[in-house]
Amino acid sequence: MKGKKGLIIALIIIIILVIAIVGGVIYLNQPKETAEQVFTNYISLLNEKKYDELYSYISTQSKAEISKEDFVARNKNIYEGIDAVNIEVQIQSQEKEGKTAKITYNENMSTSAGNISFENTANLVIEDKEYKIEWSSAMIFPELRDTDKVRVSTIESTRGEILDRNGDKLAENGSISSIGIVPGKLSENKEQDLQKISELTGVSVEYINNQLSQSWVSDDTFVPIKKVSTSETELKNQLLQISGIQINSTSARVYPLGNEASHLIGYVQTINAEELEQNAGKGYSSTSLIGKSGLEAAYEDRLRGIDGTEIYIQDEEGNKLKTLAKQDKKDGEDIKLTIDSNLQKEIYEQMKNDKGLWVVMEPNTGEILAAVSTPTYDSNDFVLGLSTDEWNTLNNDASKPLFNRFTQKYCPGSTFKSITAAIALSTGTITPDSTVQYSGTSWQKDSSWGDYNVTTLTPYSGAKNVANALLYSDNIFFAQTVLQMGADTFTQNLKNIGFNESLDFPLTLAKSQYSSSEDGEISTEIKLADTGYGQGDLLVNPIHMASIYSAFANGGSMVKPYIEYNNGETEIYKENVFTEEAAETVKNDLIQVVETGTANDMKINGLTIAGKTGTAELKTSNEDTESGTLGWFNCFTIGRSQGDLLMVGMVENTQNNSSGGSHYIISKMKAILQ
């Protein structure tokens, strides 16, 4: 009995050992990754365009049928040729049998012709303890055979044009001249000719030779080396004297105003890889143009044309087998602006040698008639193509020609005093007859201010009321007034007129601010006093400033600035921010500023103008002598026969101008109105 029992125990032990051994063998022969993991990794590398690495994922049999070079080329040409991005798969089912696995999945990708979706199957086989994909062209598209090709057919769309209020073009679909060389027609003195071409075009001989040595170039090929404006007649005539030069006309975006409106209109260029990915599924291809700056970028979705695109499979005989995706052509929309091209050009001529800005608005409607930032650049240069040296020169220029000043915010100086006056009158802090008390040109609240004093430039003998304070630009009056008003009332009223708020406008405008502290409040009495006369931490965007000043022309309500033409319709941005009486009082006081006050040099016989000068000091301390000043002048006409204008202008570093801060720009504004 005991022997029988021992035998049973021995058999059980043997069975356990056999199971353990078999299990161990099976375990040791398991693939390092599952079929699903291998397939998922393959798709991930495909999205990263790592075609070289993909080749290591395919089976030995697949490698025998296609070389690595051909595999990489086929995948790259097809996926990148159709601008495929965001390739996603959803596994529907898996079947495993011995050393093989079958994965059924749904695939979706964004392409230049829209989304492509399909169901497909991946077969995998275990080799050396790893799953490998049995690859064929059907892995790209189920219907695609190894002998077939994927073709892209394009019908070009037209980009919408940008027009001014009179229908004159600010951005148009025109033509440029493409300068090129036909190698077989170069003379025997090739090196001498290339040197001459280099001198005339500014393109290096090295670059020209690199272009001529491209694999696709033959003796009768046109090899482009430089794009120029069609108006470059003299340059083109000189080049045509050289053997081998050929000049073709090609379509391109053209900006008739060039320098005069570059910051406003912007420019287009070929889309880059990052932008293509960000705009996946919107019909862009790797050769699409896209707005890079200004209104070209702001109105991109409306201006851009969507090319008609068809992606299809073609067999060896050129027969179309299947359409994979198709998108109809859609031309872009024309955009008509409120801008007056002639006024834009006149203002640029006045400002082209300065660092500054100038905004012109119709005070009763909010239409932006001109917006100039100087120094500037020519939008056409970006379309024609900048060399590395040209780009570096432009980008590193200390005067910042690429910087759009009218979208930024600046210390407004004394131009802000009219706003403080309107708030004080509207809140009942003062009346037109209220006066302040001080003597001399320096004042401080009390000894708690230490050695800090508010100073004013011009002593005067009349009553220290709001009219004279604006007339003589009295810093002390407005410092005392805002202290009497208190920070809470003052800042609440600044919020009411749009401070710390984004202004709805096609271009992104900096938010105007009254504080730079973390809590967003005016931190000290001294800062509050300084803010009252336009200094402190106060920064105002010029287009926002124009809207605030419009309240003086509109009974206390601010019109909303806009730039897309709508037949002069008006939208109120902020209603009744000042009382009607306060707005009227300030308007009349600003008329006197021009008639007899600090802006008397703006006076034009027969024309009523209300305006305020301002010189903003940028110094960070009393010892700061390097930061300079900003010269401002804000004004609006009343009853002008050609239509009223509200103008906000600023020039930097006016301490260098003999005519003084505001008066330098006053002379320019006067020339426009005259």
Phi, psi and omega in degrees: 000317179296322180297320180294319180294321179295323179296319180297316180298318180298319178297318179299317180297318180297316181299316180299317180295319179297314179300318181296317181294313180299316179299320179296318178298314180299317181297315182293337181263003178291143176299150181295325178232152178288164178301321180295318179297317180297315180296318179296319178298321180300313181294322179298314178294327178297317177296330179274000179060033178266069186295327178302314182291329180301326184300329180288348181271350185264159187288165178299318179297319179296320180295330179291336184265344179211132179286162179299318181300314181291324179298311180298314182298317183294314179295314181297312183298320182284306185295316182280334177294329179259008180055047180285127176220166178053053178283118183236143177232147173235116182285127181266320181200161176225141175230131179238136178213110181061237182266015181237156175219147180233123180246123174259132187213159170257136181238141178223139178215152173267136180225177179294345178250016181105193182282144171239127179232143178197164173259142182212171181229136175244128177255132182235151181225145180277126175227122179051049176064024177224141174284133176236148183271129174279099191266141165212175181300340179295344175291336179280304171222137186305327184273355187277122175265162183298336181268352181275166176235154173256122184249152174236121178250131185235135170248113187293138175264173180248132176286141177296152180260157178253125185241153174275184186296337181261005180090000177287142188277132175255335173214120186226162175268094184244216180219155175230171180259128177257115180270129181215177182235136171258104190308320183292348181256003176293150181283179179294334179270057187303312183298320179294319180295317180295325178295319179293318178299318179299315181297321183284324185265341185080008178264133185293152176299323179300315180296317180300314180296323177298319179295318182290338183266006178298150186297333183275355186277131172236179184300327184256015179278140171275117183251104183290140179231342184198139173252137178224163177294149178296341181280355181281059186296314183297315179299315182295321178296320178295318181293323183292350176281350183262131180300138176094347179282135174226139181238121180249153174265134180223149182288146181195164173285133183232140181243098185303328181273345175052244182300325190296335185224022188297316181293330180281309186277324181078208183199166175246154172212172177296138181299143177262175186298319181295316179294324179296321179289319179297330183255025181304137178086001181260005176090010176281148171241175183293348179253005182292148170271149179216145178294126184260334182203171176059206181290337174300322178279318184298322182258020185309314185297333180265326182285323188295139170267146178256114181298145170285124185226136174231128175252125184214163177264134181235138180274183184298330181274001179089010179278137177283121182266316182203136173275124180270325178200147181214137180225125181287152178292140175221114180288152180286166182266137173286142179243123178259129184258167174277353184297140173256109185303319182296317178294319178302315181292319181297318180292319178301318179299324178289328190254354193300337181261007184244164167259111183181196182210163179203124178239133177239128181229147171284116191294338183265341182246333184092002180294127174279118183265335178200149175210111186236136172234131180227151357292171188220191179221173179258117180304328181298331182297327181286331177284318181289331179107123178261137173287167179301319180294319180295318179295316180298320178298315181293315185289329184263002180298125183297337181277358174057063179293339179275351184276122181271102187287328184283356174262357184265189178228145187218159173293124188273349182059212189290350176297342181279345184299325178296328179287316175301318179300315182295321178294315181297320178291320183291326182272356181079011177297322176224167168241170177302339182263354181297145178230161173243164183241128171189166177229153180077206182239016181221142183206147169220153184298309178195184186293346179295344179278359179064233181263011181273131177229145169275129180243153175229153189276320192248110173287147178213156188264344182286179179299139180274069179250182187294324181297311180289327179297322175285321182299318183255006179053062188273104179299319186294320179303313185284331174295313180295320182297316183287330174293320177296322180293319182094150185297319184298311180295317183297309183292326177297321179288330174293320175298323181297335180259013170105009177290147183063023186231140177283130177273128180291108185203145182303322176269144180287119181256139177298142178287134174292146183222155174242357181212149175247005181283159183298325181275358176074016181247162176281118197280329185224165176298322180296316178299320179298315179299315180296322180297325181302329179251018169097015178244227182063222178260017184290128176223132184230137173283137184296327178288323173297319178301318179299320179296318179297314181295335179297336179296333178288337179264352187232033174066024175105358179252138180270129174279154179275122177293137176214160188231351176264125189299133178218036178065030173076016177291147185250138172237128178281127179277311179223117185270136174051049177287333172237154174291156180301322180294318180295316180298318180293319179299312181296318179302312181295324178294323179290331174297318180291331175302321179280321184291315187222359188257213188293344180250029183299335179288355176269351185298131178234122182302132178086000181229128178271124182230133173251131184202166178216130177278164176194130173239109183269124177273130182260002184295144183268349178201171179296337182272350183287115179243006186258333191287335174081193183224160172250131177261120183245151162210126176245133179206163172213145180270158181230114178077026178290132187296328181275004184108137183286149179233140170245123186237134174237120182226147179215140174233134180279159174054044182285354174297343180271354182264130183296333182278357178089167187309280185292328189289339176295315181279335175302319181298327180285318178295322180297321179297323179293314183289332180280000000 
